[in-house]
Amino acid sequence: MDIPAAAKSAIKESLACELIGFTLATTLYGITVLQGYFYYRQYPHDTLRLKSLVAIVLAADTLTTLMMAHAIYTYVVLDFGEPLKIDLITWSFSSENGFAVLTAFIVQCYFGQRLWIFSRKNIAFVGLLFFMAFFALGTGLAVTIRTYIEPTWAALGTVTSRILLGLYSGASSVCDALIAIGLCYYLQTNRSGLRKTDTIVDKLMVYAIERGILTTTCQVMHMILTVALPGRPIFLPFAMLESKMYANALLATLNVRKSLTDAKGPIELGRSHSFGTLSPVPGETTGGRATFGASYQDSALKNSVGTASVATIKFGSQTLKDQDEVIYIGTPRRSYV
């Protein structure tokens, strides 16, 4: 069968975008699996809730990878000799989009919950963040449903589809930017003035910015290419990378705890904590417990430590009202809530 030159060009473009996206996505998926292995090996004492969250994200990311593989297999093997079918969106590609949207939503909600604690329950800021996350979830699932109803790449070029895709990517990128800005702001405002703790805060801020840049860039490029080049699959590489970016952002945040290590103990990124001015317990030069968003009420803790150095920063296993972990400074002999 003779195929017009324009159709051949469209087929090559579509297959190229799918293969490039799949190659990059599977590479990131391998990193995700490795990070998941490191997480369960290095943090066996994390809460069941956190372990379950990681398991759900890993499962969703695995499903997106399987769906991509099925779609590529369909195009290059099952539909071999029928090149015009390249314009059809397979059910697996549609499903992949749904799982990717769900993965992004779960990760954004995790960071939103952390910011709820960090911000001392700032309803306005965190409320806006969650609104964007839920809005992105709704519009993203609407796109998925639409691809089931009209399973062609040309249908994604219609005004309605472009608006939905633009709203999804736009809302998700705004949510990611809010997370990065919020983490940096609340970490910055809770500096202690002590060199070691301020160094850790600087590192946490760098991780927050890097995470925000990666996911936001991916979403923005998805939005721009979808709107600017309607009906063409140029956006696919970025769309196929989205769930991998979010999964790796979560796992990197959890696994970085081992690298942010003082001489005698680890610090955890993504857990509630602050480095405020500590107060001494009578008869002790250091010691005490610092919790983010809380203050000491004991009258014995009215005087400041001054220039006391931080010997160890270590998360304990206690569960408080608004957080799973606490930070111990020094070797506490008494505890304050």
N, C-alpha and C positions, 0 to 999 in steps of 0.2 A: 504493500500500500504506500502510495506516494504521500508524503507529509509536507505541507507547505513550509517554507523556510521560517516563517514567523512562529508556527507551531513547534518546529524543532527547537528554535531558540527558547521558547517558553518552557519546553520540557527539560532542556539542559539547565536552565536557570532554576527550575523547581527542584530537580534532583540534586543540583550542586548545593543549594541552600539547606536541603534536608540532610545531606551527607556531612556537610561542614558542621551543622548544628549537632548532629548525632555524635560525631567524633569528639567535639569539645565537651558535650554533655556526658558522654560515657567516661571521659577522662576525669571530669569533676566528680562523677559518681564513684569512681575508684577511690578518690580522696575522701569522699563522704564515708564510704565503708571503712576505710582505714581509721578515720577519726572516730567512727562509732566503736571500733574495736579498742582503740586507745581509751575511749571514755569508760567503757564497762570494765576494762582491766585496771585502770588507775583510780577509779572512784567507786569502789564496791559499796561504800557506805552512804552514798547519796540517797535521798529519800525515794521511796517507791514512786511517788508522783512524778519526780523529775526523770527517773529511769523510764517510766511509761511514756512520758512526753518524747524522749529521745527515740524510743522504739517506734512510736507512731510516725515521727518524722522520717525515720529510716525506711519504714514500710511504705510510706507514701512516695518517697523518692525512688525506691526500688520499682514501684508500680509505674511511675512515669517513664523510667528507663525501659521497662518491658514493653510499654505501649509504643514508645518510639521505635524499638526494634521491630515490633510487629508491623508498624506502618511502613518502615523502610523495606522490610521483607515483602510486603504486599506490592509495593511499587516496582521493585526491581526483579522479583521472582514470579509471584503469582500473576501479576499483570504484564509480564514480559510479552511483547508482541502486540500489546494494546496500549500504545503510548498516550492515546487521548484520555485514558483513565487517570492520568497524572493530575488532572484538574479536580478529581474527586477527593474529598477529605475522608479518610477512613475512620471507622468508629473508634479505632485505637488512638488516633490523633486527637479526636474530640475528647476522649476520656483522659488523655495525657494532660490536656489543658485544665480539666477539672481538678485533677490531683495536684497540679502545679499551683493552682489558685488556692487550694486548701492548705498546701504546705506553707505558702507565703503567709496566709492568715494565721496559722498556728504559731509561727515564729514571731510575727508581729505582736500577737497577743501575749506571748511570753515576755518580750521586752516591754510591752505596755504594762504588764503586771509588775515588773521590776521598777519601772518608773513611777507607778502608783505608790510604791513604798519609798523610793528615793525622794519623791517630791512631797512627801508627807501628805499624801492624798489630795493633790492638786486637781480638783474636779474639772476645772476649765481646760487645762492643758492635756491631761490624760484622757478626758472625755473627747476632745477633738481628735486625739490620736486613735482612739477606739472607733470613733465615727468613721474616720478614713479607712480603717481596717475592715470594718463591716461593709462600707460602701464598695470597697474594692472587691470584697468577697461576692457581694450581690451582682455587681456588673460583670465580674469574671465568670461567674456561673451562668449568667445570662448569655454571654458569648458562647459558652460550652453548649448550652441548650440550642442556641441558634445554629451551631454547626451540625447538630444532629438533625435539625429540621431542614436546613438547606446545606447539604454537605458538599459544597464546592468552594474553591478558592475565590472564584469570581464573586460569590455571594458575600464573602468577607470584604469585598470592595464597595459594597453598597453604603449609602450614607448612614443607615441605621447601625450596621455592623461597625463602621469606623467610629461612630460616636461612642458605642459601647466599649470598644477596645481602647479608645482614647481616654474615656472616663476611668476604666479599670487601671490602666497603666499610670495615669495621672494621679489618681487617689493613692495607689500603692507607693508611688515614688514620694509623694508628700508625706505619707505615713513613715516611710523609711527616714526621710530627712528630719521629721519631728523626733524620731527615736534618737538619732545621732545628736541633734541639737540638745535634746533634753538630758541625755546622759552626760554630755560635756558640761552643760550648765550646772547641773546639780553636783557633779564631781568637783567642779571648779569652786563652787560656793561652800564646799565642805572641806577645804584644805585646812590642815592643822598648823602649818608653819614649820613642822618638823621635816628635815630633809628626806629621811627615808620614806615616810608616808607620802610626802608630796611627789617623790619620784614615782611611786606606785600609781598615784592619781594621774600623773602625766601619761604613764603607759596605758592606763585604762582609757583615757581620753583618745589616745592614738588608735587603740583598737576600735573604739566606738566610731571614730571618723572613717577609718578604713572600711569597716563593715557598711556604713551608710553610703559611702562613695560607690562601692561595688554594686550593691543591690539597686541603688537609685539610678546609676548609669545604665544598668541593664534595662530597667523599666522605662526610662526616658527614651532610649534608643528604640525599644519596642514600640512605644507610642509614636515617635517621629516617623519611623519607617512605615507603620501601618497607615497613618494619616496621609503622608506625603506620596506613598506609592500604593494606591488602592488596587486590590485584586492581584497583587504580586507577592510571592512568599519571601521577599527579602528580609522580612522581620523574623523569620523562623529561627535562625541561629540564636538570637537573643531570647525569644520565647522559650526555646528548648533549654536554655541555661538558667532560667529563672528559679525553678525549684531547687536546682543544685546550689545556686548562690545562697539561698535562704537556709538550706540544710547545713551547708558548710559554715555559714555565719553563726548558727546556733551552736554547733559542735565545737567550733573554734573558740567561741566564748566560754564554753564549759571546760574545754581541755587546756586553755591558757593558764588555768590556776597553777599548774605545776611549773610553768616558766616564770610566773611572777612570784619568785621565791626569795624570801629573806634568808639570812644565814641559818635560821633555825625553824622555818615554817613557811607554809604556802598561803597565798592570798587568792581569793576567788573573784573572778570577774562575773558580773551578772547577778551577784547576790547582794542583798541589802547590807550596806555598811557605811560608816562615815569615820572620818578621822578628825574629830573635834578636839578641843582642849580637854585633856584628862585631868582628874583631880586625885590627889593621893589619899590612900587609906591610912589612917593613923599608924605610925610605926613602919610604913612602907614608902619607898621612894618612887616605885613604879607599881603598876598593877591596877586592876580594875577592868571593867567591861565597857566597851563602846558599842552602842547600837545605833544604826542610822535612824534619824528622826526621833530619837528619844533623848531625854536629859536626866542627869543624876538628881535625885531628890534628897539623898542622904546629906545631913548637915556636915558630916565629916569630910565632904568632898567640895568644900567651898574654895579652898586654895588651889591655885593652879600648879601644875607640875613644873612649869618653867621650861628649862632646856633638857629635861630628861630624855634620854635616847630610847628608841624603840628596839627592844631586844628580839621580839618575835611577834609575828602577826599570824594568827592561826584561827581558822574557823572551827568552832565546836559543833556538837551535834544537837544542841538544845533547840527546841522549837518554841518561838515566842508568838505573840498574837499576830503580828503582821509580817513575820519573816521566818525563814527556815533555819537560818544560821546566825551566829553572833561572832564578833571579833574579840579575841583576847589579846590584850597588850601586856607583855611581861608574863609573870607567873602569878595569877590572882589567887589570893587566899580567901577572899570574900566575893560574893557575887551580888550585883545590884540589877534590878529590872526596872 
